[in-house]
């Protein structure tokens, strides 16, 4: 009984060694147009990128970096690791220990 059901189910399917069906072997011309359009777009993109890359300089190091270095003076270089030490307190409880810290001028 199982082999009969299996044979009936297998009749409606095609295998890779035995392809069949009304649409087998037919390709739409739209597929060819799509592939050619994608290839043409790829070629144009590659040409455009090569033109842009040729415009770049050989090196990005400036010939005279003095102007750039002068502009960089006083800029924040990011978070640098700095060792913070406590100031030494004078011996004997002077007036400096009792005064509140001065407010920074803005």
Secondary structure, DSSP 8 states (H G I E B T S, - for coil): -HHHHHHHHHHT--BTTB--STTTT---HHHHHHHHHHHHHHHHHHHHHHHHHHTS-S----S-THHHHHHHTT----------------TT--HHHHS-------
